[in-house]
Amino acid sequence: MRVGVPKETAQREKRVALVPEVVRKLTQGDHEVLVEAGAGQAALIPDALFEEAGARIAADTDDVWGADVVVKVAPPSPEEIGRLGSRSVLIGFLSPLTAPDTVRALADAGVTAFALEAVPRISRAQSMDALSSQSNVAGYRAALVGAQLLGRFYPMLMTAAGTIRPAKVLVLGAGVAGLQALATARRLGAAVTGYDVRSAVKEQVESLGARFLELEAGKGAEGEGGYARELTDEEKAAQQRELSDNITEFDVVITTVLVPGRPAPRLVTADAVERMKPGGVVVDLAGEAGGNCELSEPGETVVRHDVTIAAPLDLPSTMAEHASQLYARNIQALLELMTDDQGALELDFDDEIVAGACVTRDGEIVHEGARKAAGVAA
């Protein structure tokens, strides 16, 4: 099987889909790996390391896109989709619920496409869960962004000049990113509190040494696949009121709440920001979906009411080397599931993971959520 690794072209994207460690394992398994020249440069991985691992560096982009399986990070552009053949297999982040034009173009091109966002969240698929691996990076980085923007110490300091109390950090959303943000902020010495509408995560929050913020609004709003369900309008309004009253006591608020295929819920209102103490910080990880903070400007850092509000985009790419390592291991695990004992590509659509991750096949959109987003009748 030939595996192609193109250079990422999306804005801000510095990651690469495979790293030399994984390339070596694939080539030892008799797979051929073609890496586009310079594909790992932004992730600080020179071509020479790929060659040492057994990959062939391809100067011609079409050679890479002509491989049996093409692995990417960011969704492909229309030009990149045009390079794929009708029998191509594509694996990567494809935004199946929010990028209907991309999905339709893949189906029209006859590509068999697998979206890593659609990998079922079951125990057997944990090693393929790229959303979780990249969310870990984003949560870690968000805690550092908050510490950098806050003009105060995070840890308690006991000095001859007196004691400085630790900063108070609130993390909204206790998914993978939120839990990592809590853990990182606590390691930096802050007093941390976590909040989630899913009451089942209270134990996870407290296991990190954080306090769990209990609100009545939306309590117990567990949804499918480990995500929170979307709240009703009444629940949202009540949640905002309760959060606004609690947010004022914190120095840093990190928001991580997303609902798949929906705009990010607004949790931090303009009123809440205005009531925060001067010098406070909001780090909004939901910027790409519109933001959890009413005053967020996606991709920008702004100051409103003496509070700094950052809504960084694609945080994992700011740690491209390690983010790529984790992502590549997710790809490797999925490729192993898709090949037989002789290393040949064998797509078993009776397998829950293979079928669940498949978005387009035989010229059709086969993923239910992607079909709805693209306006395709059932």
C-alpha positions in Angstrom: 0.0 0.0 0.0 1.2 3.5 -0.9 0.6 6.2 1.6 0.9 9.8 0.6 1.6 12.7 3.0 1.1 16.1 1.3 2.3 19.4 2.7 -0.6 21.2 4.5 -1.7 24.4 2.7 -4.4 25.7 5.0 -3.8 29.0 6.8 -2.0 28.6 10.2 -1.7 24.9 9.7 1.8 23.8 10.8 1.2 20.1 11.6 2.0 17.1 9.3 -0.1 13.9 9.1 2.8 11.5 9.7 6.1 11.8 11.6 9.3 9.7 11.1 8.5 7.5 14.0 5.3 6.3 12.4 6.8 6.3 8.9 9.4 3.8 10.1 6.8 1.5 11.4 4.8 1.7 8.2 7.7 1.0 5.9 8.9 -1.9 8.1 5.4 -3.3 7.4 6.2 -3.2 3.7 4.1 0.0 3.0 5.5 2.7 0.8 5.3 6.2 2.2 5.6 9.2 -0.1 6.1 12.6 1.7 5.9 15.8 -0.2 9.1 17.9 0.0 8.9 20.3 3.0 5.7 18.7 4.4 7.2 18.5 7.9 9.2 21.8 7.8 6.7 23.8 9.8 6.6 21.1 12.4 10.4 21.2 12.7 10.8 17.9 10.9 13.2 18.1 8.0 12.9 15.9 4.9 16.1 14.0 5.9 14.4 12.5 8.9 11.6 11.2 6.8 14.1 9.7 4.4 16.1 8.0 7.3 12.8 6.5 8.4 12.2 4.9 5.0 10.0 7.4 3.2 10.5 8.7 -0.3 10.5 12.5 -0.7 8.4 13.5 -3.6 9.1 16.8 -5.4 6.0 16.3 -7.6 2.8 17.0 -5.6 0.7 14.8 -7.9 2.8 11.7 -6.9 1.7 12.2 -3.3 -1.9 12.8 -4.2 -1.9 9.7 -6.4 -1.1 7.3 -3.5 -3.6 4.6 -2.5 -4.2 6.4 0.8 -3.7 10.1 1.3 -3.4 11.3 4.9 -3.9 14.9 5.9 -4.6 17.2 8.9 -6.8 20.0 7.6 -9.7 19.6 5.2 -8.6 19.6 1.6 -9.1 22.6 -0.6 -11.0 22.3 -3.9 -7.7 22.2 -5.8 -6.5 19.4 -3.6 -9.7 17.4 -4.1 -9.1 17.8 -7.8 -5.8 15.9 -7.5 -7.5 12.9 -5.9 -8.5 10.0 -8.2 -11.9 8.3 -8.1 -10.4 5.3 -6.3 -8.5 7.4 -3.8 -8.9 7.0 0.0 -8.5 10.1 2.1 -8.1 10.3 5.8 -8.0 13.5 7.9 -10.1 16.1 9.6 -12.9 16.9 7.1 -15.4 18.9 9.2 -18.3 16.7 7.9 -21.0 18.6 9.9 -19.8 22.2 9.1 -18.2 22.0 5.6 -20.9 20.6 3.3 -19.2 21.9 0.1 -16.0 19.9 0.9 -18.0 16.8 1.6 -20.0 17.2 -1.6 -16.9 17.7 -3.6 -15.3 14.6 -2.2 -18.4 12.6 -3.1 -18.5 14.0 -6.6 -14.9 13.1 -7.1 -15.6 9.5 -6.1 -13.2 9.6 -3.1 -13.6 7.2 -0.2 -13.1 9.7 2.6 -12.7 9.1 6.3 -13.2 11.9 8.8 -11.3 11.6 12.1 -14.0 13.7 13.8 -16.4 10.9 13.0 -14.4 8.0 14.6 -16.9 6.5 17.1 -16.0 7.2 20.7 -15.8 3.6 21.9 -13.0 1.9 23.8 -11.6 0.1 20.8 -11.2 3.4 18.9 -9.4 5.3 21.6 -6.0 5.0 19.9 -7.6 6.6 16.7 -9.3 9.5 18.5 -7.6 12.4 17.0 -10.1 14.9 18.4 -9.0 13.9 21.9 -5.3 13.9 21.2 -5.5 17.4 19.6 -7.8 18.7 22.3 -5.2 17.7 24.9 -2.8 20.0 23.1 -5.3 22.8 22.9 -6.2 22.6 26.6 -2.6 22.6 27.7 -1.9 25.6 25.5 -5.0 27.5 26.6 -3.8 27.4 30.3 -0.5 28.9 29.2 -2.2 31.6 27.2 -4.2 32.5 30.3 -1.1 32.6 32.5 0.7 34.8 29.9 -2.1 37.3 29.5 -2.9 37.6 33.2 -0.8 40.3 34.8 -0.7 38.4 38.1 1.0 35.4 39.5 -0.7 32.0 39.1 0.8 30.3 42.2 0.6 31.4 45.8 3.9 33.1 46.8 5.1 33.5 50.3 7.7 36.2 50.5 9.3 38.5 53.0 7.0 41.2 51.6 4.0 39.2 52.4 1.8 36.4 50.8 0.4 36.6 47.3 -2.8 34.5 47.0 -3.0 32.1 44.0 -5.0 33.1 40.9 -8.4 31.7 40.5 -9.1 29.9 37.2 -12.4 28.7 36.0 -12.7 26.2 33.1 -16.0 25.9 31.4 -16.4 22.4 29.9 -14.9 19.3 31.3 -14.1 17.4 28.1 -10.6 16.5 27.1 -9.5 20.1 26.5 -11.1 21.4 29.6 -9.6 18.7 31.9 -6.2 19.3 30.4 -6.6 23.0 31.0 -7.6 22.4 34.6 -4.6 20.0 35.2 -2.1 22.5 33.6 -3.4 25.5 35.4 -3.2 23.6 38.7 0.3 22.5 37.9 1.1 26.2 37.5 -0.2 26.8 41.0 -3.6 28.3 40.4 -6.7 27.5 42.4 -8.9 25.8 39.8 -12.6 25.2 39.4 -14.3 23.3 36.6 -17.9 23.4 35.3 -19.9 21.2 33.0 -23.6 20.6 32.4 -22.8 16.8 32.5 -22.9 16.0 36.2 -21.1 12.7 35.5 -17.8 14.5 35.0 -17.7 15.9 38.5 -15.6 13.1 39.7 -13.1 13.6 36.9 -12.8 17.3 37.7 -12.3 16.7 41.4 -9.7 14.0 40.7 -7.5 16.7 39.3 -7.6 18.7 42.5 -10.2 21.1 41.2 -13.4 22.3 42.7 -16.6 21.5 40.7 -18.9 24.4 40.2 -22.5 23.2 40.7 -25.2 25.1 38.8 -28.9 24.2 38.6 -29.4 25.2 35.0 -29.0 22.4 32.5 -27.8 20.0 35.2 -27.3 16.5 33.9 -27.4 17.4 30.2 -25.5 14.4 28.9 -25.8 13.8 25.2 -24.6 11.1 22.8 -21.0 10.1 22.2 -19.8 11.6 25.5 -20.8 15.1 24.4 -23.2 17.5 26.2 -26.6 17.9 24.5 -27.7 21.3 23.3 -29.6 23.1 26.0 -33.1 24.5 25.5 -33.5 28.3 25.2 -34.8 28.4 28.8 -31.9 26.4 30.1 -29.4 28.6 28.2 -30.8 31.8 29.7 -30.8 30.3 33.2 -27.2 29.0 32.7 -26.0 32.4 31.6 -27.5 34.1 34.6 -25.9 31.7 37.1 -22.6 31.7 35.3 -22.5 35.5 35.2 -22.9 35.6 39.0 -20.1 33.1 39.5 -17.6 34.3 36.9 -17.0 37.6 38.6 -14.8 35.9 41.3 -12.3 34.5 38.9 -9.1 35.9 37.4 -9.1 33.7 34.3 -11.9 32.0 32.6 -11.1 29.3 29.9 -14.0 28.2 27.8 -14.0 24.9 25.9 -17.6 24.1 25.2 -18.6 22.8 21.7 -21.7 21.0 20.4 -20.9 19.0 17.3 -22.3 20.7 14.2 -23.8 23.6 16.1 -22.6 27.2 16.8 -20.8 27.3 20.2 -23.1 28.1 23.1 -22.7 31.6 24.6 -21.7 31.1 28.2 -19.8 34.3 29.0 -22.0 37.3 28.4 -20.9 40.9 27.9 -22.4 41.7 31.3 -20.3 38.9 32.9 -17.1 40.3 31.3 -18.0 43.8 32.5 -18.4 42.5 36.1 -15.0 40.7 36.1 -12.2 42.4 38.0 -10.0 44.6 36.0 -7.1 42.7 34.5 -9.1 39.5 34.2 -8.6 37.1 31.2 -11.0 35.1 29.1 -9.5 32.4 26.8 -12.1 31.2 24.4 -11.3 27.9 22.7 -14.6 27.8 20.8 -13.6 30.8 18.5 -13.8 28.7 15.3 -17.5 27.9 16.1 -18.4 31.5 17.0 -17.1 31.6 20.5 -18.4 30.9 24.0 -17.9 34.5 25.0 -20.2 37.2 23.6 -17.3 39.6 23.1 -14.8 37.2 21.5 -13.4 38.0 18.1 -12.2 34.7 16.5 -8.4 34.8 15.9 -7.9 38.0 17.9 -7.0 39.1 21.4 -9.0 42.2 22.5 -9.5 44.2 25.7 -13.1 44.9 26.7 -14.0 46.5 30.1 -10.4 46.1 31.2 -10.6 42.3 30.6 -8.4 40.6 28.0 -10.3 38.2 25.7 -8.4 35.8 23.5 -10.0 33.6 21.0 -7.0 31.8 19.4 -7.6 29.5 16.3 -6.0 26.1 15.7 -4.1 26.1 19.0 -2.6 22.6 18.3 -0.7 24.0 15.4 1.2 26.3 17.8 2.7 23.1 19.2 3.1 21.5 15.8 5.9 19.0 16.6 4.2 17.2 19.5 0.7 17.7 18.0 1.9 16.0 14.9 3.4 13.1 16.8 0.0 12.4 18.6 -2.0 12.8 15.4 0.3 10.5 13.4 -0.2 7.8 16.0 -3.9 8.1 15.6 -3.5 7.8 11.8 -1.3 4.7 12.3 -3.9 3.0 14.4 -6.6 3.6 11.9 -4.4 2.4 9.0 -3.7 -0.8 10.9 -7.4 -1.4 11.2 -7.8 -0.8 7.4 -5.1 -3.3 6.2 -5.0 -7.1 6.2 -2.3 -9.3 7.5 -0.3 -8.9 4.3 -0.5 -5.1 4.5 -3.0 -4.6 1.7 -5.8 -2.1 2.0 -9.0 -3.9 3.1 -11.9 -1.7 4.1 -14.3 -3.7 6.1 -17.5 -1.6 6.3 -19.1 -4.1 8.6 -16.6 -2.8 11.2 -18.2 -0.1 13.4 -15.1 2.2 13.3 -14.6 2.0 9.6 -18.2 2.5 8.8 -18.7 5.3 11.4 -15.7 7.3 10.2 -16.6 7.0 6.5 -18.1 10.2 5.1 -18.1 9.6 1.3 -18.1 6.3 -0.7 -19.0 5.3 -4.2 -19.9 8.8 -5.2 -22.3 9.3 -2.3 -22.3 11.0 1.1 -22.8 8.1 3.5 -22.4 9.7 6.9 -25.8 10.6 8.3 -24.8 13.9 9.9 -22.8 15.0 6.8 -25.8 14.1 4.6 -28.1 16.4 6.7 -25.5 19.2 6.7 -25.2 18.9 2.9 -29.0 18.9 2.4 -29.1 15.4 1.0 -32.4 13.5 1.5 -32.2 10.3 3.5 
